[in-house]
């Protein structure tokens, strides 16, 4: 998990403080930060003139260091100061004194090939004023490549959104030690461009005393718990996932989900099918078994077999009292349960009735519409989707996957992961069903719900990226073997 942490603005301030307390001068941290920015310019651009826009605080201090390093390396560089540099304090004042190049008043019109945005950092607490707003808009319209220091000016490091109408849009952002939530949440992720995390001398040991609960989703977060098959294992040791099908006219979604569960390497996958849908499901399936059941009592009887250790309900299930009864039957079993789509919508009028039945080995996978019906007001009331998902998980007392372009996976203990690898072409019918199936498949293999959901969301995103434009839901499971092979090489 070390390396996946996302540090809030206050967390990062504490990391800086602990590093200084451990004997690392704050001035040395600023020198390392500014040098990292200069290194990023050289790594991405072969030549050109550089304007460094330096603000009135430590972000500006980093900019003065970057300017000095670039000048020493032979670049044509000048500083454009926001405010009076003579008013700088502390380390930033020292770095201004060490700068021996040209300093100009910041201007809206410049003839630079590259701009370093070192005006305001992640802790900005107010919207850009009128002059800075015009500066940001002019810079964005100019087409000049921008490298931002920490975050683009105007973006809040925790919220992942501008505090006002204006914000610099960067091509690259250099941040230090760890990313912040604002680098992963939208629209911050797009405003930052490519994010480069630079080590500046802060030891990882500072995280031993900072209670980090937010992470960037990826293999670093869950690789130690990922259920790779063992040589001595067999199909029964890898679990048996059950996907509950809807009626005859709505069976495709459940089959997509079952295929996702099978491709996630559950040992066995069955499709629990109502009598009217047995024939159509059996016609379409081979490696996935069909298990007939009739109503909630029939499903309860089927699930009394403890070999069925993960259940998914929702894709194509139908909405209404009958669906609620099927959910109750599943939650009355000993298996892990994934609830998606219709299984969630069926409780729109009675979310508390669902929450009363949930238990820790459950995962809810709502999109924003379903989330809004189950947790009314949370998305509009919370500062971010991250906060809303975290509160929802605590309310439901289980893992909640709030789907979207920046999917949030939240656990009731406060842990949350922000996913940033999903391509836009995953926004097509049926891909969410496949995702729910992957989660169920990983749960069947005994994976912890938070880690199962996090791994499934990442695998789903990678499969979409690997296939590319033109993807349909059926393509996602077939890309999973390629993704898993690649994952094996990095874990």
N, C-alpha and C positions, 0 to 999 in steps of 0.2 A: 504494500500500500504506500510505502514511502516513495515520494515523487509525484503522487497523484493529487496531493493536497492543493486546495484552492484557499488562499489566505485572504480574509477580509482586510480592509484598510487598517482596522485596529489590530488585527493579527500581525500584519506586516510591521506596523509600528512597534509592536511588542518584540518581534523577531529582531528588528534593528537594535532595540534597547538591550536585549539579552546578549546580542553579539558584542556590543560595546562593553557591557558588564563583564563579558568573558575576556576582555582585553584587546578587542579589535577597534582601533580608533574610528570614529564616525567619518573622519576625513578620508581614511583609507577606503571605506565603503563607497564614498562619493567618487573618489578617483577611479575605483574599479567599475562603477556604474557608467561614468562618462566614457571610459575607455571601451566598454562593451558597446556603447552606441557608435563610437567611431569605427569599431571593428565591423559592426553591422553595415555601415555605409560602404566600407571597402569590400565586404563580402558580396554585396548586391550591385554595386556600380563601379565601373572601371575608371571613370574619371568624371570631371565636371565641377562646377562651382557650387558651394554649399552655403546656404543662409541658415544660421542657427538662431531660432527665436527663443530667447531666454526670458522666463518669467521672474516674478519677485520672490520666489521661495527656493526650496531645495531642488525642485525640478529644474529651475533655471541654473542652479549650481551644477547639476549634471551636464547641462548644455554647455556651460563654459569649459568644463573638462573635455567634452567631446570636441569642441572647437579647437582647443589647444592641441589635442592629439592629432587631429586632421591637419592642422597647420604644420605641425612638426613632421608630418609624413608627406608634405609637399602639395597638399590640396589648396585650392583657392577657396578661402573660407572667411566669412565675417559673421559677427553677431548682430542681431537686431533685438534691442532690449525693450521689454515691456515694463514701463516704469523706470524710476531712477536707480541705476545699479549701485549708486552710493548708499542707497537705503537698505541694501542687502545686509543680512545678519548671519552670524555663525559661519558654518562651513561654506555656504554659498558666497558670502562676502570674500572669504579667503580664495575661492576659486576664481572669482572675478578679478581679484588682485593679481593672480598668476596669469591671467589671460593678457597677452601682449599684442593681440591683433586688433583689427578694426572693429569698433563698436558703433552702430548706427541706431537711430530711433526706428522702432518698428514701423513698417510701411505696408500699405495694401498692395502696392505694385513693386514687384521685385524681378530681377533678371537672374535668378539662380536656377541651376539645373536640378538641385535637390534641396529640400527643406527639412531641417530637424525641428520638430515641434517639442520644445522643452518649456512650454509656458505654464501649464497647470498640470498637476499630477492626479493620482487616483482619489485623493481625499477632498477634491473640490466639493464644497457644500452649497454652492449657489450657481445659478445660471450665468453663462457668460454675459457680461454687460453689452451695451449696444455696440461699442467700438470693437470689442473682441468678437462679437457675433458677426459683424461685417467682415472682420479679418478672416474668420473661419470660413465664411461663405466664399469670399474672394479666393482664398487658398484652394478650396474644394473645386471651384470653377476653373482654376488655372490649369489643371492637369499636371502640375509639378509633382513628382513623387515625394511623399512625406514619410519620414521615419519619426514616429512618436516615441517619446521617453515615458515609460511606464504605462500611460494610457493617452489616447488622443485628447487634447484639451477640450473640455466641456463634457466628457464622459465620466460618470461616477464609477469607481472601481468595484463597488459592491452591487449596484443596481443593474449595471450593464446597459444603461440608457443615458442619454443626455439629460441634464437637469433643466434645460430650457429648449428653445427652438433650434439652437445652433450647436454644432460640434464639428471639430476637425475630423476629416475622413483620412485615415492613414493607409499607406501601402504596406508598411511594416510597423510593428510596435515592439520595442525592446523593454521587457520588464525584468525584474530581478528576483532571484532566489526561487520564487514560485509564482504561478499565475494567480490572478484574483477572479472571483466569480464574474466580474464584468467582462473578462476576456472570453468567457465561454457562453454567457447568456446573450440572447439576441435582444436588441440589434447591436450590442457592443461587439460581438464577434465579427460582424461585417465591418464595423467602423474601425476596428483595430487592424484589419488586414492580416498578414502573416504575423503571428506572435512568436517572438524569440525570447526564451527564458535564459538569462545570463547569470552564471554564478558570480558572486561578488565577494566571497569570503565569509558569508554567514554560515556557520556550521549547521548541519542537519540536526544536531543535538538540541537546538533551541525548540524544535517541535515536540520534544519530550514534555515540555511544560506548557505548550499552547494547545488547548483543547480543540483541535481542528475537526469539524464535522461535515465539511463540504469538500467534494472531490471532483476531479475531472474524470469522466468515465473512460475506461480503457483497460487493457490487460494488466497494467501495473496494479490496478485496484483489486482485481479478483483472480489473478492467475494462480495464486497458491491454493485456491479452493476449486479450481476448475476440474471437472470430473473426467480426466483422461482414462480411457479403458486400461485395465491392468491385464498382464499376460495370464494371470491365474483366474481372471474373471470370466463371466458367462452372461448370456442375455438376461437371466433372471436377477443377477446382481446389479444390473444397470437399470432396473426399475421398469414399471409398466404404467404408461400414461394412457388415460382414457379421455377422449374428446366426445362430448355429447352433441349429437346431430339434431338439427331441426327437422321439420316435416319434409315430405317428399319434394315440395317445390322450392325448398331452401336448404339444400344439403351441401352446396359447393363450398361455403365458407368453412364448415367444419372439416371437410376433407383437406382444404388448404392448411388449416391449423394442424391436423393430424400429420400431414406431410412435413410440416416444420418440426413437430415433435420427433418424428422418426429421423430426420436429418440432423437433429441435435444429439443423436446417438442414444436416445432412450432404448433400452433393450427390447421392449415391445411397446407397440401402440395399438390401441383398439378404438373403434368408433362405436360408441353406444348409440344405437339407432332405434327410433320408434318404429312400430310395425309397418307403417305406411311407407317408410323410407328404406327398409332393409334391402329391397331388390335394387333400387337405384344406387345405393352405396356399395353393395356387393359387386355390382357390375363395374364400378370404377376403381376398385381397390384390389391390391394384390398383397403386398407385404403388411399392409394395415388390416387388422382383423375387424370383423363386424360382429357386435354383440347386441342382440335384440333386447329391448326393454319396453315396458308399457307403463307410462306415467311415473309419478314420483315414487310410488310404492315399488314399482318394478326397478327403478334406478337404485333405490335403497337396497333392494335384494341383490342386485348385481354388484354393488359396491361393498357388500359385506365380505367379499373376497379381498383379504388384505394384501394380496399381490398387486392390486390396483392402488398404487401409492401416489398418484398425481392425477387430478381431474381438471379439465377445462370446460367451462360452460359459457356460452354467449354467442359465438359466431353462428348466425342464422337460426338461433334458438327460438325466436318469436318473443313477443313482449306481452306480459300480462300475468294473471294469477298462476297459470300453469307453470310459467317460467320461474316464478317465485318459489313454487313448491319443489321444482327440480333443484334449484339452488339450495333450498333447505335440506333436501336429501343428500346433496353432495357435502354440505357443511356438517351434516350429521355423521359422516364417515370419518375414518381416521386418516384419510389421505390429505396431501397438500392440495389446495384449490386455487385455480386461476379463474377470475371472473372478468369477462370482457363484454363489450357490445350490448346485446339484448339482455344479458343477465344483469347488467348494471341499470339499463334504462327501465327495467321492470320494477325497480325500487325507487323511481323518481319521486313518487308521492309518499314514500315511507323510508327514507334513508336510514333512520334510526332502527327500523326493523331489520335491515341488513346488518348494520354495525353490531347489533346485539348478538348476531350469530357468528361473526368473524372471529378468527383466532390467528395466532402468530404465523402459521404456515399457510397464509393466504396472500395472494397478490391481486390487486385491482389494476386494470389497464385502461383507464378512460382517456378519450380525447377531450378537448376543452369543453365541448358541448355536454358530454356525459358527466364530466367533472363538475360543471356548473349546476347540473341537476342534482347530483349527489351531495355537493358541498356548496350550497347557494351562497353567493356573496364573497367566497374566499378569493377568487381571482381578482375581483374589483377592489376588495378591501386590502389585500396584502401588497406590500411594495413590489414584489416580484413573483413570478411563477414558482421560483424556488421556495419562497416563504409559504405560498399557498399549498404546494405539494407536501411540504414538511408538516404543516398543520393538519392537512388531510390525513396523513399517515398516522399522526397521533390520535386523531378522532376515530379513525377506523381500526386502530390498533393492529395494523398490518402494513405491508409494503404497498405503496401506491406508485404507479408509473403514469405520470402525466405526459401523454404523448404530444409530439409537435416537432418542429424543426430543431428545438433545443429541449428534447425530452428530459424530464426530471425523474429520477428514481429516488424515492424517499422511504425511509424506514421509521417505524414508530419511536425508535430510540434517538432520533434526531439526525442520524446520518443521511446524507443526500449526495447524489452524483448527478452532474450535468453532462449530458451526452452531446458531442459536437461533431460526429462523423457521418450523420445521415445526409444523403444527397437529396435534392428536391424531387427526383423522379420516384422516390418511394411513396410520394403522395398520390397513390392510385388504389383503386378498389381491391381489397383483399389482403394487402400487405400487413395490415394490423392483425388480421387473423393468423397469418404466418408467425408474426412476432409472439402472439399469445401461445401458439403451439410450441415455439422454441423455449419459452419460459417453462411451460409444463414439462417438456422433455428434460430440461435441466433439473427441475424439482424432482422428477422421478428418479434421477440419479443421486439424490440425496443432497443436492447443493442447497445452502442457506438461501432463503427467499430473496434477500437483498442482493446477494452475489449472483444468484440465478437470473434475476431480472436485469441487473446491470450487464452481465455478460451477454444475455440474449439481445438487449438493445444494441450493444456494440456490434455483435455478430450480424445482426439484421442490417445495420448501417453499412458495414463493410461489404456485405453481399450486394447491397444496392449499388454501392460505389463500384464494385468490381464489374458488375454487369453493365452499368452505364445507361445512357439514354435509350428509351424504348422498353424499359423494364415493365413487366406485368407481374402480378403476384405469384404466378406459377414459377417464375424464374428464380425467386428468392431462395427456396429450399435447394434448388439445383446448384446454386453458387456456394452453399455452405461448405461442402467438402473442400473446395479450393481455399476458402477462408480459414477453415480449421487446419489445413496443412500449413498455411502461412503462419497461423497462430502458434502452431507447434514449434516452429523454428525460432520464435522470439520469446517463448516461455520456458 
